[in-house]
């Protein structure tokens, strides 16, 4: 992970909400400050989203800091608003 060297592979199912739309996604890489996942939501740089863990406790607000399109898929990187989100790193 060239741009996010602290991110490690994880598999945490979350619901991402942006405005009135939401989607269940799998967080594939995360650090305590950031997360990366694939999404079909119309997310762009600077958007605020809510991430809520599907199983167990955990909810946070994040800001989209990068969007990358590749072969018909969209990867989204977010930075947690409070600067630290430990639940996304737990299995």
Secondary structure by P-SEA (a helix, b strand, c coil): ccccccccbbbbbbbbbcccbbbbbbbccccccbbbbbbccccccbbbbbbbbccccccbbbbbccccccccbbbbbbbbccccccccccc
